């Protein structure tokens, strides 16, 4: 058998990123605000790896 891959349990966490379709579709929406999402993911990976 091949090696097993273990997926860590993902706990929901707030990233303070807008998710409402109407807001995301607004032409005045600042797309840069979404950069908080990958930053939160990187922090999650770092914290999970350190545990």
C-alpha positions in Angstrom: 0.0 0.0 0.0 1.1 3.6 -0.6 1.7 6.2 2.0 -1.4 7.7 3.7 -2.2 11.3 3.6 -3.6 12.9 6.7 -5.8 15.9 6.3 -5.8 18.0 9.4 -9.2 18.9 10.8 -10.1 22.4 9.7 -11.8 24.6 12.2 -13.7 27.6 10.9 -12.1 30.9 11.7 -13.0 34.4 10.9 -10.8 36.3 8.4 -12.9 39.4 8.3 -13.3 39.1 4.6 -16.6 40.1 2.8 -18.5 37.2 1.4 -21.8 38.7 0.3 -22.2 38.4 -3.5 -23.7 41.9 -3.8 -20.7 43.5 -2.1 -18.2 41.5 -4.1 -20.0 42.4 -7.3 -20.0 46.1 -6.5 -17.7 48.0 -8.9 -16.6 50.2 -6.0 -15.5 47.2 -4.0 -11.8 47.2 -3.2 -10.5 43.8 -4.3 -7.4 44.3 -2.1 -9.6 43.7 0.9 -9.6 40.0 -0.1 -5.9 39.7 0.7 -6.9 39.0 4.3 -8.1 35.6 3.1 -4.7 34.1 2.0 -3.0 35.8 4.9 -5.4 34.0 7.3 -4.7 30.8 5.5 -1.0 31.2 5.8 -1.3 31.9 9.5 -3.5 28.8 9.9 -0.9 26.6 8.1 1.9 28.1 10.2 -0.1 27.6 13.5 -1.2 24.0 12.5 2.3 23.0 11.5 3.7 24.3 14.8 1.3 22.3 16.9 
